[in-house]
Amino acid sequence: MTRTHLARVQPRPAVLTRRVVGTPAEVAATVALIRDSGRLLSMTAPHQMPGGPDQVMVTVRFLDTPAPAVPVVRRLRRGHVIAAATVPGVAAVAGIGYAASQVAHAVRSAAPLIAGVVLVLVVLAVLLRSRKPGCVGLHCPGCNH
């Protein structure tokens, strides 16, 4: 730090001590508001007030600053998010690749059978088309066959 930085250091904020009196819900809300602003230093345990059965008192010490104290730095852990998205994607691609290889293997192993069936169907179709349209190959009285 230079001398200029040292000269610009702001003084420490004052510490205020206050008593909060009210119903337990009101006191809890007030303390939560101070705590969430980041200025709460300490507080006492709630005491029952002698005047009313539903009145409690808490003494709080907090910083007198217009802005909240230095906020808590929370770092987002992106590694978990990236892994959560990447691992299922890689697994899906691997599964699709495995299924494709199984289909290709099945087609390759059944190719001769498929080719034989197709050949027989083609031969039957050619043989059936080459005959006369009225004769089915049996001796019938109309075609003199």
DSSP file with accessible surface (Angstrom, degrees, kcal/mol):
  #  RESIDUE AA STRUCTURE BP1 BP2  ACC     N-H-->O    O-->H-N    N-H-->O    O-->H-N    TCO  KAPPA ALPHA  PHI   PSI    X-CA   Y-CA   Z-CA
    1    1 A M              0   0  175      0, 0.0     2,-0.1     0, 0.0     0, 0.0   0.000 360.0 360.0 360.0 143.0    0.0    0.0    0.0
    2    2 A T     >  -     0   0   76      1,-0.1     4,-2.1     0, 0.0     5,-0.2  -0.401 360.0 -99.5 -92.9 175.9    1.1    3.5   -0.8
    3    3 A R  H  > S+     0   0  223      1,-0.2     4,-2.2     2,-0.2     5,-0.2   0.868 123.2  57.1 -64.3 -33.9    0.7    6.5    1.4
    4    4 A T  H  > S+     0   0   77      1,-0.2     4,-1.3     2,-0.2    -1,-0.2   0.927 107.3  47.6 -64.6 -42.7   -2.3    7.6   -0.6
    5    5 A H  H  4 S+     0   0  104      1,-0.2     4,-0.4     2,-0.2    -1,-0.2   0.899 111.2  51.0 -63.8 -40.9   -4.0    4.3    0.1
    6    6 A L  H >< S+     0   0  106     -4,-2.1     3,-0.9     1,-0.2    -1,-0.2   0.877 108.5  51.9 -64.4 -35.9   -3.2    4.6    3.8
    7    7 A A  H 3< S+     0   0   87     -4,-2.2    -1,-0.2     1,-0.2    -2,-0.2   0.798 108.1  52.6 -70.8 -26.3   -4.6    8.1    3.9
    8    8 A R  T 3< S+     0   0  187     -4,-1.3     2,-0.2    -3,-0.2    -1,-0.2   0.407  75.7 123.3 -92.4   2.3   -7.9    6.9    2.3
    9    9 A V    <   -     0   0   91     -3,-0.9    -3,-0.0    -4,-0.4    -4,-0.0  -0.482  61.2-131.1 -65.2 127.7   -8.6    4.1    4.7
   10   10 A Q        -     0   0  168     -2,-0.2    -1,-0.1     1,-0.1    -2,-0.1  -0.521  24.0-102.8 -81.3 149.9  -12.0    4.7    6.2
   11   11 A P        -     0   0  118      0, 0.0    -1,-0.1     0, 0.0     3,-0.1  -0.272  44.8 -91.0 -67.9 156.6  -12.5    4.6   10.0
   12   12 A R        -     0   0  217      1,-0.1     2,-0.0     0, 0.0     0, 0.0  -0.409  48.9-106.5 -65.9 141.1  -14.1    1.5   11.5
   13   13 A P        -     0   0   52      0, 0.0    52,-0.1     0, 0.0    -1,-0.1  -0.329  38.9 -99.4 -69.2 153.4  -17.8    1.8   11.8
   14   14 A A        -     0   0   59     50,-0.5    50,-3.1    49,-0.1     2,-0.6  -0.358  29.6-125.2 -71.5 151.9  -19.2    2.4   15.2
   15   15 A V  E     -A   63   0A  58     48,-0.2     2,-0.4    -2,-0.1    48,-0.2  -0.881  25.5-158.4 -99.9 124.1  -20.7   -0.5   17.2
   16   16 A L  E     -A   62   0A  35     46,-3.2    46,-2.3    -2,-0.6     2,-0.5  -0.810   6.1-157.5-103.7 144.7  -24.3    0.0   18.3
   17   17 A T  E     +A   61   0A  74     -2,-0.4     2,-0.3    44,-0.2    44,-0.2  -0.987  21.4 169.8-120.5 124.5  -26.0   -1.8   21.2
   18   18 A R  E     -A   60   0A 132     42,-2.5    42,-3.0    -2,-0.5     2,-0.5  -0.970  30.2-132.4-136.0 148.9  -29.8   -1.9   21.1
   19   19 A R  E     -A   59   0A 187     -2,-0.3     2,-0.5    40,-0.2    40,-0.2  -0.871  18.1-156.7 -99.0 132.3  -32.6   -3.7   23.0
   20   20 A V  E     -A   58   0A  22     38,-3.4    38,-2.1    -2,-0.5     2,-0.4  -0.950  13.8-177.2-110.6 122.1  -35.3   -5.3   20.9
   21   21 A V  E     +A   57   0A  75     -2,-0.5     2,-0.3    36,-0.2    36,-0.2  -0.964  30.0  84.0-122.3 135.6  -38.6   -5.8   22.7
   22   22 A G  E    S-A   56   0A   2     34,-2.0    34,-3.0    -2,-0.4    -2,-0.0  -0.982  77.9 -32.9 166.8-168.1  -41.7   -7.4   21.3
   23   23 A T     >  -     0   0   36     -2,-0.3     4,-2.7    32,-0.2     5,-0.3  -0.321  65.3-104.4 -69.4 160.8  -43.4  -10.7   20.6
   24   24 A P  H  > S+     0   0   79      0, 0.0     4,-2.5     0, 0.0     5,-0.2   0.895 122.7  50.7 -56.9 -36.4  -41.1  -13.6   19.9
   25   25 A A  H  > S+     0   0   74      2,-0.2     4,-2.3     1,-0.2     5,-0.2   0.916 111.3  47.4 -68.2 -41.1  -42.0  -13.4   16.2
   26   26 A E  H  > S+     0   0  109      2,-0.2     4,-2.3     1,-0.2    -1,-0.2   0.926 113.8  46.9 -65.8 -43.5  -41.2   -9.7   16.0
   27   27 A V  H  X S+     0   0    8     -4,-2.7     4,-2.7     1,-0.2     5,-0.3   0.928 112.1  50.5 -65.1 -42.8  -37.9  -10.1   17.8
   28   28 A A  H  X S+     0   0   60     -4,-2.5     4,-2.4    -5,-0.3    -1,-0.2   0.913 111.0  49.1 -62.8 -39.8  -36.9  -13.0   15.6
   29   29 A A  H  X S+     0   0   63     -4,-2.3     4,-2.1     2,-0.2    -1,-0.2   0.909 112.0  48.4 -66.2 -40.4  -37.7  -11.0   12.4
   30   30 A T  H  X S+     0   0   57     -4,-2.3     4,-2.1     2,-0.2    -2,-0.2   0.935 113.4  46.2 -66.4 -44.5  -35.7   -8.0   13.6
   31   31 A V  H  X S+     0   0    8     -4,-2.7     4,-2.9     1,-0.2     5,-0.2   0.907 112.0  52.0 -65.5 -38.6  -32.7  -10.1   14.6
   32   32 A A  H  X S+     0   0   23     -4,-2.4     4,-3.0    -5,-0.3    -1,-0.2   0.893 107.6  52.9 -64.5 -37.9  -32.9  -12.0   11.2
   33   33 A L  H  X S+     0   0  130     -4,-2.1     4,-1.2     2,-0.2    -2,-0.2   0.937 112.8  43.1 -63.2 -43.7  -33.0   -8.7    9.4
   34   34 A I  H  <>S+     0   0   17     -4,-2.1     5,-1.4     2,-0.2     6,-0.8   0.923 115.5  49.4 -68.3 -42.1  -29.8   -7.5   11.1
   35   35 A R  H ><5S+     0   0  136     -4,-2.9     3,-1.4     1,-0.2    -2,-0.2   0.931 109.9  50.5 -63.7 -42.9  -28.1  -10.9   10.7
   36   36 A D  H 3<5S+     0   0  119     -4,-3.0    -1,-0.2     1,-0.3    -2,-0.2   0.765 102.8  60.9 -68.8 -23.2  -29.0  -11.1    7.0
   37   37 A S  T 3<5S-     0   0   31     -4,-1.2    32,-0.8    -3,-0.2    -1,-0.3   0.627 111.6-122.2 -77.0 -12.0  -27.6   -7.6    6.4
   38   38 A G  T < 5S+     0   0   42     -3,-1.4    -3,-0.2    -4,-0.5    -2,-0.1   0.635  86.6 102.7  84.9  13.6  -24.2   -8.9    7.6
   39   39 A R      < +     0   0   60     -5,-1.4    24,-2.1    30,-0.1     2,-0.2   0.525  42.5 115.0-107.4  -7.3  -23.9   -6.3   10.4
   40   40 A L  E     +B   62   0A  45     -6,-0.8    22,-0.2    22,-0.2     3,-0.1  -0.458  30.3 171.0 -70.6 127.8  -24.8   -8.5   13.5
   41   41 A L  E     -     0   0A  84     20,-3.1     2,-0.3     1,-0.4    21,-0.2   0.814  62.2 -25.2-100.3 -47.7  -21.9   -8.9   15.9
   42   42 A S  E     -B   61   0A  48     19,-1.7    19,-2.9     2,-0.0    -1,-0.4  -0.982  51.3-163.1-160.0 165.4  -23.6  -10.5   18.9
   43   43 A M  E     -B   60   0A  86     -2,-0.3    17,-0.2    17,-0.2     2,-0.2  -0.987  19.8-123.0-152.0 154.6  -26.9  -11.0   20.7
   44   44 A T        -     0   0   56     15,-2.1     3,-0.1    -2,-0.3    -2,-0.0  -0.499  41.0 -89.0 -91.4 167.9  -28.1  -12.1   24.1
   45   45 A A        -     0   0   68     -2,-0.2    14,-0.2     1,-0.1    -1,-0.1  -0.441  56.5 -90.7 -70.8 149.6  -30.5  -15.0   24.8
   46   46 A P        -     0   0   86      0, 0.0     2,-0.4     0, 0.0    12,-0.2  -0.374  42.2-157.1 -65.1 138.6  -34.2  -13.9   24.8
   47   47 A H  E     -C   57   0A 102     10,-2.2    10,-2.2    -3,-0.1     2,-0.3  -0.952  19.2-117.3-116.7 140.3  -35.5  -12.9   28.3
   48   48 A Q  E     -C   56   0A 117     -2,-0.4     8,-0.2     8,-0.2     6,-0.1  -0.552  30.2-128.6 -73.8 133.0  -39.2  -12.9   29.3
   49   49 A M        -     0   0   55      6,-2.6     3,-0.4    -2,-0.3     6,-0.3  -0.636   6.1-138.8 -82.4 139.0  -40.4   -9.4   30.1
   50   50 A P  S    S+     0   0  132      0, 0.0    -1,-0.1     0, 0.0    -2,-0.0   0.779  95.8  63.1 -70.6 -21.9  -42.1   -9.1   33.5
   51   51 A G  S    S+     0   0   81      1,-0.2     3,-0.0     2,-0.0    -3,-0.0   0.866 112.2  18.4 -73.6 -35.8  -44.9   -6.8   32.1
   52   52 A G    >   -     0   0   15     -3,-0.4     3,-1.0     3,-0.2    -3,-0.3  -0.988  63.7-133.9-140.4 147.2  -46.5   -9.2   29.6
   53   53 A P  T 3  S+     0   0  118      0, 0.0    -1,-0.1     0, 0.0    -2,-0.0   0.771 107.8  44.2 -72.5 -21.6  -46.5  -12.9   29.1
   54   54 A D  T 3  S+     0   0   89     -6,-0.1     2,-0.4   -31,-0.1    -6,-0.0   0.231  92.1 100.2-108.3  18.0  -45.8  -12.7   25.3
   55   55 A Q    <   +     0   0   60     -3,-1.0    -6,-2.6    -6,-0.3     2,-0.3  -0.873  46.1 178.8-106.2 132.3  -43.1  -10.0   25.4
   56   56 A V  E     -AC  22  48A  15    -34,-3.0   -34,-2.0    -2,-0.4     2,-0.4  -0.897  13.9-147.8-126.5 160.7  -39.4  -10.9   25.1
   57   57 A M  E     +AC  21  47A  43    -10,-2.2   -10,-2.2    -2,-0.3     2,-0.4  -0.989  13.0 179.8-132.3 138.5  -36.3   -8.8   25.1
   58   58 A V  E     -A   20   0A   1    -38,-2.1   -38,-3.4    -2,-0.4     2,-0.5  -0.997  19.3-143.3-134.5 138.5  -33.0   -9.3   23.3
   59   59 A T  E     -A   19   0A  35     -2,-0.4   -15,-2.1   -40,-0.2     2,-0.4  -0.913  23.8-171.1-102.6 125.7  -29.9   -7.1   23.3
   60   60 A V  E     -AB  18  43A   0    -42,-3.0   -42,-2.5    -2,-0.5     2,-0.5  -0.893  15.3-156.8-118.3 146.6  -28.1   -7.0   20.0
   61   61 A R  E     +AB  17  42A 108    -19,-2.9   -20,-3.1    -2,-0.4   -19,-1.7  -0.990  28.0 158.1-118.5 127.8  -24.7   -5.5   19.0
   62   62 A F  E     -AB  16  40A  24    -46,-2.3   -46,-3.2    -2,-0.5     2,-0.2  -0.959  42.9 -92.3-147.4 163.0  -24.3   -4.5   15.4
   63   63 A L  E     -A   15   0A  34    -24,-2.1     2,-1.3    -2,-0.3   -48,-0.2  -0.560  29.4-133.5 -78.8 140.0  -22.2   -2.3   13.1
   64   64 A D        +     0   0   86    -50,-3.1   -50,-0.5    -2,-0.2    -1,-0.1  -0.672  55.1 136.5 -93.3  79.4  -23.5    1.1   12.3
   65   65 A T        -     0   0   25     -2,-1.3     4,-0.1   -52,-0.1   -26,-0.0  -0.971  54.7-141.8-125.7 142.1  -22.9    1.1    8.5
   66   66 A P  S    S+     0   0  144      0, 0.0    -1,-0.1     0, 0.0    -2,-0.0   0.850  91.6  48.3 -70.2 -30.5  -25.3    2.3    5.8
   67   67 A A  S    S-     0   0   59      1,-0.1    -2,-0.0    -3,-0.1   -30,-0.0  -0.749 100.2 -95.5-106.8 155.2  -24.3   -0.6    3.6
   68   68 A P        -     0   0   89      0, 0.0   -30,-0.2     0, 0.0    -1,-0.1  -0.238  46.2 -99.2 -64.8 158.4  -24.0   -4.2    4.5
   69   69 A A        -     0   0   36    -32,-0.8   -30,-0.1     1,-0.2    -4,-0.0  -0.058  66.6 -52.6 -66.8 178.4  -20.7   -5.7    5.6
   70   70 A V        -     0   0  135    -32,-0.1    -1,-0.2     1,-0.1     3,-0.1  -0.328  68.6-123.6 -57.7 123.1  -18.6   -7.6    3.1
   71   71 A P        -     0   0  103      0, 0.0     2,-0.3     0, 0.0    -1,-0.1  -0.318  25.8 -98.1 -71.1 156.4  -20.8  -10.3    1.7
   72   72 A V        -     0   0  122      1,-0.1     2,-0.6    -2,-0.0   -34,-0.0  -0.571  38.5-127.7 -73.1 129.1  -20.0  -14.0    2.0
   73   73 A V        -     0   0  115     -2,-0.3     2,-0.5    -3,-0.1    -1,-0.1  -0.712  26.0-171.0 -83.8 121.1  -18.4  -15.1   -1.3
   74   74 A R        -     0   0  222     -2,-0.6     2,-0.5     2,-0.0    -2,-0.0  -0.967   8.4-153.3-114.3 122.5  -20.1  -18.2   -2.7
   75   75 A R        -     0   0  216     -2,-0.5     2,-0.5     2,-0.0    -2,-0.0  -0.810  15.5-128.3 -97.1 132.4  -18.4  -19.8   -5.6
   76   76 A L        -     0   0  127     -2,-0.5     2,-1.2     1,-0.1     3,-0.1  -0.651  16.5-139.4 -77.7 126.4  -20.5  -21.8   -8.0
   77   77 A R     >  +     0   0  186     -2,-0.5     4,-0.7     1,-0.2     3,-0.4  -0.753  26.3 174.8 -90.2  98.9  -19.0  -25.2   -8.5
   78   78 A R  H  >  +     0   0  174     -2,-1.2     4,-2.8     1,-0.2     5,-0.2   0.663  64.8  77.6 -80.0 -16.6  -19.5  -25.7  -12.2
   79   79 A G  H  > S+     0   0   53      1,-0.2     4,-2.5     2,-0.2    -1,-0.2   0.905  95.3  47.8 -60.7 -40.5  -17.6  -29.0  -12.2
   80   80 A H  H  > S+     0   0  134     -3,-0.4     4,-2.4     2,-0.2    -1,-0.2   0.891 112.7  48.7 -67.4 -39.2  -20.6  -30.9  -10.8
   81   81 A V  H  X S+     0   0   93     -4,-0.7     4,-1.5     2,-0.2    -2,-0.2   0.932 112.8  47.2 -67.5 -42.8  -23.0  -29.3  -13.3
   82   82 A I  H  X S+     0   0  105     -4,-2.8     4,-2.6     1,-0.2     3,-0.3   0.931 114.0  47.6 -65.6 -42.4  -20.8  -30.0  -16.2
   83   83 A A  H  X S+     0   0   48     -4,-2.5     4,-2.3    -5,-0.2    -1,-0.2   0.900 108.2  55.8 -65.4 -37.7  -20.3  -33.6  -15.1
   84   84 A A  H  < S+     0   0   71     -4,-2.4    -1,-0.2     1,-0.2    -2,-0.2   0.813 116.2  37.1 -65.7 -28.0  -24.1  -34.0  -14.5
   85   85 A A  H  X S+     0   0   72     -4,-1.5     4,-0.9    -3,-0.3    -2,-0.2   0.808 119.3  46.9 -91.0 -32.5  -24.7  -33.0  -18.1
   86   86 A T  H  X S+     0   0   72     -4,-2.6     4,-2.7    -5,-0.2     5,-0.3   0.909 103.1  58.2 -80.0 -42.8  -21.8  -34.7  -19.8
   87   87 A V  H  X S+     0   0   95     -4,-2.3     4,-2.4     1,-0.2     5,-0.2   0.931 108.8  44.1 -60.4 -48.4  -21.9  -38.2  -18.2
   88   88 A P  H  > S+     0   0   77      0, 0.0     4,-2.4     0, 0.0    -1,-0.2   0.894 113.5  53.0 -64.5 -34.5  -25.4  -39.0  -19.4
   89   89 A G  H  X S+     0   0   37     -4,-0.9     4,-2.2     2,-0.2    -2,-0.2   0.934 110.9  45.1 -63.8 -44.9  -24.7  -37.6  -22.8
   90   90 A V  H  X S+     0   0   91     -4,-2.7     4,-2.5     1,-0.2    -1,-0.2   0.908 113.0  51.7 -65.4 -39.4  -21.6  -39.8  -23.2
   91   91 A A  H  X S+     0   0   59     -4,-2.4     4,-2.5    -5,-0.3    -2,-0.2   0.904 109.2  50.2 -64.5 -39.2  -23.5  -42.8  -21.9
   92   92 A A  H  X S+     0   0   54     -4,-2.4     4,-2.5     2,-0.2     5,-0.2   0.923 111.1  48.2 -65.3 -43.3  -26.3  -42.2  -24.5
   93   93 A V  H  X S+     0   0  107     -4,-2.2     4,-2.4     1,-0.2    -2,-0.2   0.923 112.5  49.1 -63.4 -41.3  -23.8  -41.9  -27.4
   94   94 A A  H  X S+     0   0   63     -4,-2.5     4,-2.4     1,-0.2    -2,-0.2   0.914 111.2  49.9 -64.8 -40.7  -22.1  -45.1  -26.2
   95   95 A G  H  X S+     0   0   41     -4,-2.5     4,-2.5     2,-0.2    -2,-0.2   0.915 110.8  48.7 -63.9 -41.8  -25.4  -46.9  -26.0
   96   96 A I  H  X S+     0   0  124     -4,-2.5     4,-2.5     2,-0.2    -2,-0.2   0.916 111.6  50.4 -64.8 -40.8  -26.5  -45.9  -29.4
   97   97 A G  H  X S+     0   0   41     -4,-2.4     4,-2.2    -5,-0.2    -2,-0.2   0.917 110.7  48.8 -63.2 -41.7  -23.1  -46.9  -30.8
   98   98 A Y  H  X S+     0   0  151     -4,-2.4     4,-2.1     2,-0.2    -2,-0.2   0.930 111.7  48.7 -64.4 -44.7  -23.4  -50.3  -29.2
   99   99 A A  H  X S+     0   0   52     -4,-2.5     4,-2.3     1,-0.2    -2,-0.2   0.913 110.9  51.2 -62.1 -40.7  -26.9  -50.9  -30.5
  100  100 A A  H  X S+     0   0   58     -4,-2.5     4,-2.5     1,-0.2    -1,-0.2   0.906 109.3  50.0 -64.3 -40.1  -25.8  -49.9  -34.0
  101  101 A S  H  X S+     0   0   58     -4,-2.2     4,-2.2     2,-0.2    -1,-0.2   0.891 110.0  51.0 -67.2 -35.4  -23.0  -52.3  -33.9
  102  102 A Q  H  X S+     0   0   89     -4,-2.1     4,-2.3     2,-0.2    -2,-0.2   0.910 111.1  47.9 -66.6 -40.8  -25.3  -55.1  -32.8
  103  103 A V  H  X S+     0   0   95     -4,-2.3     4,-2.5     2,-0.2     5,-0.2   0.925 111.7  49.9 -64.9 -44.0  -27.7  -54.3  -35.6
  104  104 A A  H  X S+     0   0   44     -4,-2.5     4,-2.5     1,-0.2    -2,-0.2   0.915 111.2  49.3 -62.2 -40.9  -24.9  -54.3  -38.2
  105  105 A H  H  X S+     0   0  107     -4,-2.2     4,-2.3     2,-0.2    -1,-0.2   0.917 111.2  49.4 -64.6 -41.6  -23.6  -57.7  -36.9
  106  106 A A  H  X S+     0   0   53     -4,-2.3     4,-1.7     2,-0.2    -2,-0.2   0.907 111.8  48.3 -65.0 -40.7  -27.1  -59.2  -37.1
  107  107 A V  H  X S+     0   0   84     -4,-2.5     4,-0.8     1,-0.2    -2,-0.2   0.921 112.1  49.6 -65.6 -42.6  -27.6  -57.9  -40.7
  108  108 A R  H  < S+     0   0  168     -4,-2.5     3,-0.4     1,-0.2    -2,-0.2   0.893 112.2  47.2 -63.7 -39.0  -24.2  -59.3  -41.7
  109  109 A S  H  < S+     0   0   83     -4,-2.3     4,-0.3     1,-0.2    -1,-0.2   0.817 117.9  41.6 -74.6 -27.3  -24.8  -62.7  -40.2
  110  110 A A  H  X S+     0   0   34     -4,-1.7     4,-2.5    -5,-0.2     5,-0.2   0.427  86.9  98.7 -96.8   1.4  -28.3  -62.9  -41.8
  111  111 A A  H  X S+     0   0   45     -4,-0.8     4,-2.9    -3,-0.4     5,-0.2   0.906  80.8  49.9 -60.2 -44.5  -27.3  -61.5  -45.2
  112  112 A P  H  > S+     0   0   98      0, 0.0     4,-2.4     0, 0.0    -1,-0.2   0.927 112.8  47.9 -61.8 -40.0  -26.9  -64.8  -47.0
  113  113 A L  H  > S+     0   0  125     -4,-0.3     4,-2.3     2,-0.2    -2,-0.2   0.935 113.2  47.1 -64.5 -44.4  -30.3  -66.0  -45.8
  114  114 A I  H  X S+     0   0   94     -4,-2.5     4,-2.4     1,-0.2     5,-0.2   0.923 112.5  49.8 -63.3 -43.5  -31.9  -62.7  -46.8
  115  115 A A  H  X S+     0   0   63     -4,-2.9     4,-2.4    -5,-0.2    -1,-0.2   0.907 110.3  50.9 -63.8 -39.4  -30.3  -62.8  -50.2
  116  116 A G  H  X S+     0   0   34     -4,-2.4     4,-2.4    -5,-0.2    -1,-0.2   0.925 110.8  47.7 -64.4 -43.6  -31.4  -66.5  -50.8
  117  117 A V  H  X S+     0   0   77     -4,-2.3     4,-2.3     1,-0.2    -2,-0.2   0.929 112.4  49.3 -64.0 -43.3  -35.0  -65.6  -49.9
  118  118 A V  H  X S+     0   0   79     -4,-2.4     4,-2.4     2,-0.2    -2,-0.2   0.923 110.7  51.1 -62.5 -42.0  -35.0  -62.6  -52.2
  119  119 A L  H  X S+     0   0  113     -4,-2.4     4,-2.6     1,-0.2     5,-0.2   0.935 110.0  48.8 -62.0 -43.8  -33.5  -64.8  -55.0
  120  120 A V  H  X S+     0   0   86     -4,-2.4     4,-2.5     1,-0.2    -1,-0.2   0.921 111.5  49.6 -63.6 -42.3  -36.2  -67.4  -54.6
  121  121 A L  H  X S+     0   0  108     -4,-2.3     4,-2.2     2,-0.2    -1,-0.2   0.906 111.1  49.6 -63.7 -38.5  -39.0  -64.8  -54.7
  122  122 A V  H  X S+     0   0   77     -4,-2.4     4,-2.4     2,-0.2     5,-0.2   0.931 111.0  49.1 -66.1 -44.8  -37.5  -63.2  -57.8
  123  123 A V  H  X S+     0   0   72     -4,-2.6     4,-2.6     1,-0.2     5,-0.2   0.934 112.2  48.7 -61.7 -43.5  -37.3  -66.6  -59.6
  124  124 A L  H  X S+     0   0   89     -4,-2.5     4,-2.4    -5,-0.2    -1,-0.2   0.917 110.6  50.7 -62.0 -42.3  -40.9  -67.4  -58.7
  125  125 A A  H  X S+     0   0   51     -4,-2.2     4,-1.5    -5,-0.2    -1,-0.2   0.914 112.1  47.2 -63.7 -40.6  -42.1  -64.0  -59.9
  126  126 A V  H  X S+     0   0   91     -4,-2.4     4,-1.4     1,-0.2    -2,-0.2   0.925 113.4  48.3 -67.5 -43.2  -40.3  -64.4  -63.2
  127  127 A L  H  < S+     0   0   92     -4,-2.6     4,-0.5    -5,-0.2    -2,-0.2   0.894 111.9  48.6 -65.3 -38.9  -41.7  -67.9  -63.7
  128  128 A L  H  < S+     0   0  129     -4,-2.4     3,-0.4    -5,-0.2    -1,-0.2   0.812 110.6  50.8 -73.5 -27.0  -45.2  -67.0  -62.9
  129  129 A R  H  < S+     0   0  221     -4,-1.5    -1,-0.2    -5,-0.2    -2,-0.2   0.775 100.4  63.5 -79.4 -27.6  -45.2  -64.0  -65.2
  130  130 A S  S  < S+     0   0   92     -4,-1.4    -1,-0.2    -5,-0.1    -2,-0.2   0.652  87.6  88.1 -76.7 -12.5  -43.9  -65.9  -68.3
  131  131 A R  S    S-     0   0  136     -4,-0.5     5,-0.1    -3,-0.4    -3,-0.0  -0.374  92.2 -86.3 -81.7 166.8  -47.0  -68.2  -68.5
  132  132 A K        -     0   0  147      1,-0.1     3,-0.4    -2,-0.1    -1,-0.1  -0.394  37.2-121.6 -69.0 150.4  -50.1  -67.5  -70.4
  133  133 A P  S    S+     0   0  139      0, 0.0    -1,-0.1     0, 0.0    -2,-0.1   0.824 107.0  43.5 -69.5 -27.5  -52.6  -65.6  -68.4
  134  134 A G  S    S+     0   0   72      1,-0.0     2,-0.5     8,-0.0     8,-0.1   0.704 101.8  73.6 -90.9 -18.7  -55.4  -68.2  -68.6
  135  135 A C        -     0   0   16     -3,-0.4     4,-0.1     1,-0.1    -1,-0.0  -0.824  50.1-172.9-104.5 132.8  -53.4  -71.3  -67.9
  136  136 A V        -     0   0  122     -2,-0.5    -1,-0.1     2,-0.2     3,-0.1   0.316  62.1 -91.8-102.3   7.1  -52.1  -72.2  -64.5
  137  137 A G  S    S+     0   0   26      1,-0.4     2,-0.2    -5,-0.0    -2,-0.1   0.270  93.2 111.3 103.9 -10.8  -50.1  -75.2  -65.7
  138  138 A L  S    S-     0   0  128      1,-0.1     2,-0.8     0, 0.0    -1,-0.4  -0.599  81.8 -95.1 -91.5 157.0  -52.7  -77.9  -65.2
  139  139 A H        +     0   0  157     -2,-0.2    -1,-0.1    -3,-0.1    -4,-0.0  -0.578  54.3 173.8 -74.2 115.6  -54.2  -79.7  -68.1
  140  140 A C    >>> -     0   0   49     -2,-0.8     4,-0.6     1,-0.1     5,-0.6  -0.900  39.7-122.9-122.9 152.4  -57.4  -77.8  -68.7
  141  141 A P  T 345S+     0   0  128      0, 0.0     3,-0.2     0, 0.0    -1,-0.1   0.781 103.6  57.5 -69.8 -18.5  -59.9  -78.3  -71.6
  142  142 A G  T 345S+     0   0   73      1,-0.2    -7,-0.1    -8,-0.1    -3,-0.0   0.811 107.4  40.4 -87.6 -22.3  -59.7  -74.7  -72.8
  143  143 A C  T <45S-     0   0   38     -3,-0.5    -1,-0.2    -9,-0.1    -8,-0.1   0.486  90.9-132.6-106.5  -3.9  -56.0  -74.2  -73.6
  144  144 A N  T  <5       0   0  155     -4,-0.6    -5,-0.1    -3,-0.2    -2,-0.1   0.880 360.0 360.0  55.3  42.3  -55.1  -77.6  -75.2
  145  145 A H      <       0   0  112     -5,-0.6    -1,-0.2    -7,-0.1    -2,-0.1  -0.663 360.0 360.0 -92.8 360.0  -52.1  -77.8  -73.0
